Amino acid sequence: MKKTQSETLGFVPQKDIVYNKLLPYADRLDDESNDILSKIKGNLGRAVQLRELWPGVLFWTRKLSTYMRLYGRKFSKEDHVLFIKLLYELVTIPKLEISMMQGLARLLINLLKKRELLSREDLELPWRPLYELHDRILFSKTEHLGLNWFPNSVESVLKTLVKSCRPYFPESATQEMLDEWRPLLCPFDVTMQRAISYFELFLPTTLPPELHHNGFKLWFDELINLWMSVQNLPSWEVHLVNLFARLANDNIGYIDWDPYIPKIFTRILRSLNLPVGTSQMIVPRYLTNAYDISHVVLWVSSLLGGPSKQTQAQLSGLFNSITSFFHPSNHGRWLMKLMKLLQRLPASVVRRLHRERYRKPTWLTPIPDSHKLTEEDITDFVESMMQPVLLAMFSKTGSLDAAQALQNLALMRPELVIPPVLEKTYPALETLTEPHQLTATLSCMIGVARSLVSGGQRFPEGPTHMLPLLMRALPGVDPNDFSKCMITFQFIATFVTLVPLVDCSSALHERTDLTEVEREMCSASAEFEDFVLQFMDRCFALIDSSTLEQTREETETEKMTHLESLVELGLSSTFSTILTQCSLDIFKVALEKVFNFATTNIFETRVAGRMVADMCRATSKCHPAESLKMFVPHCCNAINQIAVNEEVLNEEELDKELLWNLQLLSEVTRVDGDKVLPYRSQLVQILQLTLHLKCKQGYTLACNLLHHILRSSALIYPTEYCSVPGGFHQPVSDYLPIKDWGRPGDLWNLDIRWHVPSVEETSFAFYLLDVILQPELQRLQRFAQGEQDMSRDDVLQSLTIVQHCLLGAGSYYIVILPSPADQSRENYRDAICRVMRQLLRKLFPGLGSDIISDLLHFKGSHKHEFDSRWKSFNLVKKSMENRLHGRKQHIRALLIDRVMLQHELRKLTVEGCQYRSIHQELMRDLLRVSTSTYSQVRSRAQNVLFTALGTYNFCCRDLIPHVLEFLNPDNSSVTQQQFKGALYCLLGNHSGVCLANLHDWECITLTWPGIVRSGLSSAMSLEKPSIVRLFDDLADKIHRQYETIGIDFSVRKIIAFNYGEFYKLTVHPVPSEEETAEGVKRQELKNAEKYNQLIGDLLDSLSNRNLPWKFEHIAIGFLSLLLRDDQQLPPAAVMFFVKSLNHDSLYVRKVAISAVAGVMKQIKRPHKKIPISEVKEQSSVVAGDRPDNQWLQYDSSCLPRTQQDWNRCVFVEKTHWGYYCWPRKVIVYAPLEEQPKQNLTREEMTEREQIIFDHFSDPVFINQFIEFLSLEDRKGKDKFSPRRFCLFKGLFRNFNDAFLPILRPHMERLVADSHESKQRCVAEIISGLIRGCKHWSFSKVERLWELLCPLLRIALSNITIETYADWGTCIATACESRDPRKLHWLFEMLMESPVNGEGGSFVDACRLYVLQGGLAQQEWRVSELLHRLLKYLEPKLTQVYKNVRERIGSVLTYIFMIDVNLPCTLPTTSPHISDFTERILEQLKPLTEGDEEIQNHVVEENEVGEQDERTQAIKLLKTVLKWLIASAGRSFSTAVSEQLQLLPLLFKIAPVENDDSYDELKRDAKTCLSLMSQGLLYTEQIPMVLITLQEIAGSSSWHARYTVLTYLQIMVFYNLFTFMSDKKAVNDVRALVIRLLEDEQLEVREMAATTLSGFLQCNFLSMDPPMQAHFEALCKTRLPKKRKRELGSVVDTIPSADLVRRHAGVLGLSACILSSPYDVPTWMPQLLMDLSAHLNDTQPIEMTVKKTLSNFRRTHHDNWQQHKQQFTDDQLLVLTDLLVSPCYYA
């Protein structure tokens, strides 16, 4: 097969679509595809050589992607590489228009998709062009200024593109990338996120093992250590995890992950954010930055296997600890994640197994044998997952996730997976009361169906369950419960598709070679017939109960409701599946039964009738000859008998029986054309009789009959879908059907029976058209020309007939037979077209749109029908596929379906979209209908129009002028309806093209001014809300969808490309260089001209005084979209925007501010940069404060305070440079004298600069402008506006300090005014000033600060609650990316005593906030300032005011943030936490030493006179708590050892009960503990924490002992695997809990029991015999006898030690029982018996026992039937006694 094909083609195709070979005309395809391919290659090569990107390259790359849809990758390897290289060059052209870039990128992704086709030897792609493209678009410097508009999808397209190119990066790439991005790794800066996400995206991980030293080994240790040392989940950690997951998956067996595994699993468990303990605070960033489950799953499944088996142990631990969360009674926001984990993990393991065992070896690195999954690995994996999956079956989120998990698990180990599911399914099928249980179990059974039915060695008894399941599922066909009915249909259909329904019981006597199971299957198969008949009875009952008369009155709608149509679909598809799979004997019985049911009753045609007719159609589809023999004569006779009376034909309401028989006939004839031929005379006679019935319902049914007869004789389609080729009709002795249960179809021997129209059928079809269509067309034509009268209904009837002829024989009109004899069969499509257009002109604008639609598009199948079939095919494929073996092992019916879809796809795409003149005329007619009077007619026509626009390329340009005619204000005859229709046509529908926004200058220059000008049209009225809404939608859609359109289409670099390859096939002469350059130049000039013309048009419309405001806004919006970064705005537009800054309308002012900021960027003069040499290279990577980056630090002893210091100082603006390592070239700005001239005179400026200069130098203009800026927009909602900041920054950057004198008085005035809008305005100006003075000379900068410092001091003293955030933003924005030495004036001013009490506590807090904003931007470069600040703040830590305390807490976080514990980082020169903590503990001594309760008895005001140490200490503690809380979510690493020293104190204070009335101190202590307990611990920190906790557990305060337990619960769960990998730690925790079980305080004992049961439940501790023995011994402690007391004597309240011990034993047992709420382990019955012995002990024991028993009863009640089996009879008696409350009436 392959050989002959490669001879025809002349090459060996890379990978073509197999399904094409199965089409009935497969032999023609090779020549056809070769022809197309050579055209594509020739024209694409020519277009590139001519450098004609548009439309040449665009058109031919589109053709290439269609070619790939139809034929797959059907080209030689050389061509494949050539295509990829060409497209790669095109995509990375620097100035490529964005929409073109996306189109080309999508095609390139498609070419690179199957990476096994091209190895690294065949193809190498550079990485840097991609990085530059990615950087230019995703981190665009101009997008935020509105100079570039990118679509939303661009990000995902670019990422996918990089992923596809990644395997082909050269081997040197890794080192180059590391050099490029390492300098960005500064953890305090946003660049960290950028660098790590680049690593995640670009680093290649598929290098072969011999190149690993150039690949991941260069970075693995560095990055994994970084990951392990980060504790607080910064946002970039997610990217690291994704990178490791990919690395692990690509290099299984080449990396030793064992040392990291406990840490990996601990972090995965933390990332699920499960709730633990009672009062838990969750740090918000834990939720937002949680790991992506799909990557986690990939990582885990790549770690499985290998010699050490450690991963599987941890994975089982993970599932054990989270199993109880899957129980359906638990619900929360974490549930979705758990379900996703459950569903994805098995799929991922199956994918890995497929890769190891079944995939064809490719060039990618194979997995070494030592690390392949063994049988034992698979079994362990499946066992560890079964319990959670079985619980998740009944989850609140639905059973779908569990069903998918089960499907994949059953592929690996059916014998472990299917039996428990069956156990749940059988009872569910019996119960009537729990429908949810039934739907859940059935959907899971559908998932495992294929594994069940095919049996195999692992689960041979599987198939024997098949019949019992089918029989028991029958009652599910229930008219009263819709969802149950649907799932039952699906269940039956799934099983029947897999199994031939043949009675093989006779084989028991004839064959002797059967196994036991096969014999059982054979005898069972005798029930198939019974099953089919029972199923039919059920269906008939369903139909009877849903007839129209029963379900609703006549008055309601006559259509089917949505639910009924779904049931109808389910019923008909299930029934036809059953009949397809039947043997002939069973079929005949079924046919008889259906025929009797259909002919003895008469159904109404709307609901029940449709269902019955569907069942009959199913019979005739399976065995047409037998069925038609029964149905056709019967129906024809019935119809003829009734229609003997002439008057019947003219009745409005037809006889029910006639309608029913017509309906039956029209459905039964949907079979192979050649089977209908014997009955053609009868059928034609019926058609002639019924097509002209008066009753609409009647003639519509007749038209359906005509449609179906034409279709079945004209189309190509497969005729059977059995699961085994050739059907099941051989005798049992030769062929045993049970061998084929669940067998996949064989792609190479599918043996499809096609129906291809024969000559006889074709002539019959044309005969029908001549008899029926011809007279109708003649009637309509005479009517259209006015020669004959027809009533409206008659016209409608004729049109319906014409339309159905079109639909039925659609595929003929294309192929008009060329032989001269057939001239009589004229081209009906053209004829219909002529008549329609006459009709439309004549009178009915509304009726023809459907027919026109079919004329334009219909080629035998509809696009939307095709799409929905493609979707459903994919769904079915997913639910039944076998991912383990792969290789297209689908069921035969599915494979046939796929081939059929391939055939339809070809019809839809090949047969043409040539745009001919007749189409053009039809489109104009459609437009006329689209703007007619009736809205319903309009909207249908518009839909047809939009579809047509999508089908024919380039027709939009043709249509736009005609649409705009209706909007033209000079055209006075337009009605409002036409106006609205035209607007709708411009708007387009939600999915298709939007005419108003095509990416093409020609169209936009027409539509945009047209829309704006339509505001002057007489038909426009802003009173009509519908029209206003239309304009809003139009403007909104254009803004949403606009992407910057390219002006400059020249390809600067000649693409290095071998054209010879492409030119072999073409005859065109090669164009000369001059020609190419000439063409490109012309196009560019034309575009620029259009651009300026469009702006001119819009400005013209705006200058018209009569334009309504709405349109003024729309026009200004359009103008703002036209700013670009490669073409300056024309001066007229600049003038307009500058003037609009003072427009009356707020909207216009906002747009103008953005636009002028953009213009500033456009006219900015470039500044020269030079590399510097004073950087020494480090030998190894060492981050942090090193001698070689010392000169970057802020040092107050050598600040540039004079002109020459300033000039000598090298300013490095980027904060992250030099922290981790230096970039290869450090580039800084050249000295002042080499920069462009400052302070130009007006004469030296360009025209655009002059416009701006003139306006901003005009005091009147500025007054007005500042006035507007200091108005408030929405009260209380306004914030610092980045747009205005950009505007001012641009002004001061481009014009230096030219406008400062004019603005100065305004700034002084605004600063003194405490109104929030005034303050905000001045803050925006100041931040713009500070950032804009980047390149000013020293003298100017110095003068500037002399002005600014006093202003800022005034501002900070006037600060209010509304404005403090704005000032914070102002200073933070001003300091961003600036060298701190440049801003020393600002920092020194802010550092002047921030907390001085002037202006009250609020002003202090605000000053600190502003200072913090500035310092935080500077990160590690201001360590000196941080030291000074800390020194200043330390004495002030005992502040009284809460707001100042909170702010100081936050500032401390930032001061210590630089003190990080990251790998290969030197100790910082910034302040250290440890020194600070020491000093603090010294001051807190008075609190730690005393034993009394710490009360918050500090009066909230600063009293005169010294207070005692204790009070001071309490105040200090409050501030320290604020610091601890603030740093929990912000810092990178937690200072565990320092925090531990504070722990005892916190335990003392934290309250036990949940009570909000506590004071601030206690609440904070509690929050603090909760946050600290969730922290991630390193392995070496665990012993330290445990020692501290043991000390506290011995403290005298029971509050502290109680809190230790709650702390322990959360801490252990959040560090579970790290703890479990340390045996000593586990034992210490166990000892601690058991010790606290015997605490004298009741609350502590109970809490210890809860903690113990939690640990047992998450399998941290196990229930071993010594522990059980220990508790049982404690229980037996003898209690002292109760002494009889005299009445009134004092009761001794202190419990005796014995009682405590006995209670501890009981609590221990109770903890064990409560630790497994959803099942009964083997040890449980005995423990329950032990417990019950204590039911009558003294309190508090009795209480504990009662509580335990009632909890046991509550959690085990649901599945008590199963749990019961674990107990002996005696135990059950005792239990029943205990659990049933005593009866009070006995």
Disulfide bonds with the S-S distance in Angstrom:
none
